[in-house]
Amino acid sequence: MKKLFLIFNHTLTQAQKNDAISSLGVNEFITLPEDLQAIWSAIPSELPSISEILCPIKDFIKSRACKNDFVLIQGDFGACYELVSFCKEIGVTAVYSTNQRVSTETVVDGIVHKTSQFRHCIYRKY
């Protein structure tokens, strides 16, 4: 039984779920508890180091993840780097979702409106 831990600020799309099941062999999706999600969603930009802030999230992963599990990590670049490094240390596979962006532009009354749609492509290992 493989799990995918969701360390990011969005909700998985059905395409992302389907791909995790088919390409990664995942059969359980684990979201962060509300308190940990609040930490991940608001990484302070003014702090020179965020290591201490990430400790509860690392503890959560370490206490629940097994060697065959995956951790989807997307968000603040520094926080991602630290969690990816941590996952590698404990032998858990860190991944991210690649997306294709389809943009359209329309001009209404001289104002350019740009709309982007993101479509999941694959999971890629860090």
C-alpha positions in Angstrom: 0.0 0.0 0.0 1.7 3.2 -1.2 0.7 6.6 0.1 1.1 10.1 -1.4 1.6 12.8 1.1 0.4 16.2 -0.1 2.7 19.0 0.9 1.3 21.8 -1.3 -1.3 24.6 -1.3 -3.9 23.2 -3.7 -6.4 20.4 -4.0 -5.4 17.5 -6.3 -7.2 17.4 -9.6 -8.8 14.2 -10.7 -6.1 14.0 -13.4 -3.4 14.2 -10.7 -5.2 11.5 -8.6 -5.6 9.2 -11.6 -1.9 9.6 -12.5 -0.7 9.0 -9.0 -2.7 5.8 -8.9 -1.6 4.6 -12.3 2.1 5.8 -12.5 3.1 5.7 -8.9 0.9 2.9 -7.6 -0.6 5.1 -4.9 -3.8 4.0 -3.2 -3.9 6.5 -0.3 -3.7 10.3 -0.3 -2.6 11.9 2.9 -3.2 15.7 3.5 -1.6 17.7 6.2 -3.6 18.4 9.3 -5.0 21.9 9.4 -2.3 23.3 11.8 0.5 22.0 9.5 -1.2 23.1 6.4 -1.3 26.6 7.9 2.4 26.5 8.4 3.1 25.4 4.8 0.7 27.9 3.4 2.3 30.9 5.1 6.1 30.4 5.1 7.4 33.7 6.5 9.3 35.6 3.8 11.2 37.8 6.2 13.0 35.0 8.1 16.6 34.1 7.1 16.1 30.5 8.1 12.9 28.4 8.1 14.4 25.1 9.3 12.7 25.3 12.7 9.3 26.2 11.3 9.4 23.1 9.1 10.2 20.7 12.0 6.5 19.8 12.7 6.0 18.9 9.0 9.1 16.8 8.9 8.0 15.0 12.1 4.6 14.4 10.4 6.2 12.8 7.4 8.8 10.8 9.3 6.2 9.4 11.7 3.8 8.3 8.9 5.8 7.6 5.7 7.3 4.3 4.7 10.1 3.7 2.2 7.7 3.0 -0.7 5.7 6.2 -0.2 5.8 9.4 -2.1 5.6 13.1 -1.0 4.3 15.7 -3.4 6.2 18.9 -2.5 5.4 22.2 -4.1 5.4 25.7 -2.6 8.1 28.1 -1.3 11.3 27.3 -3.0 13.5 27.2 0.1 10.9 25.1 2.0 10.7 22.7 -0.9 14.4 22.3 -1.0 14.6 21.6 2.7 11.8 19.0 2.6 13.1 17.3 -0.5 16.5 17.0 1.1 14.8 15.6 4.2 12.8 13.1 2.3 16.0 11.9 0.5 17.6 11.5 3.9 14.8 9.3 5.3 14.4 7.3 2.0 11.0 8.6 0.9 10.5 9.7 -2.7 9.8 13.4 -3.2 7.9 14.3 -6.4 6.3 17.3 -8.0 3.6 17.7 -10.6 4.5 19.0 -14.1 1.9 21.0 -15.9 1.2 22.3 -19.3 0.0 25.9 -19.3 -2.5 26.9 -22.0 -2.9 30.7 -22.1 -5.4 32.8 -24.0 -5.5 36.5 -24.4 -8.5 38.7 -25.2 -8.7 42.4 -25.6 -11.8 44.1 -24.2 -12.1 47.9 -24.4 -8.3 48.2 -24.9 -7.6 46.0 -21.8 -5.8 42.8 -22.3 -7.2 39.9 -20.2 -5.1 36.8 -19.9 -6.4 33.4 -18.8 -4.2 30.4 -18.1 -5.3 26.8 -17.6 -2.9 24.3 -16.1 -3.2 20.7 -17.1 -1.3 18.0 -15.2 1.1 16.0 -17.3 3.3 13.7 -15.1 4.9 13.4 -11.7 8.6 13.9 -11.7 11.0 12.9 -9.0 13.2 15.6 -7.5 
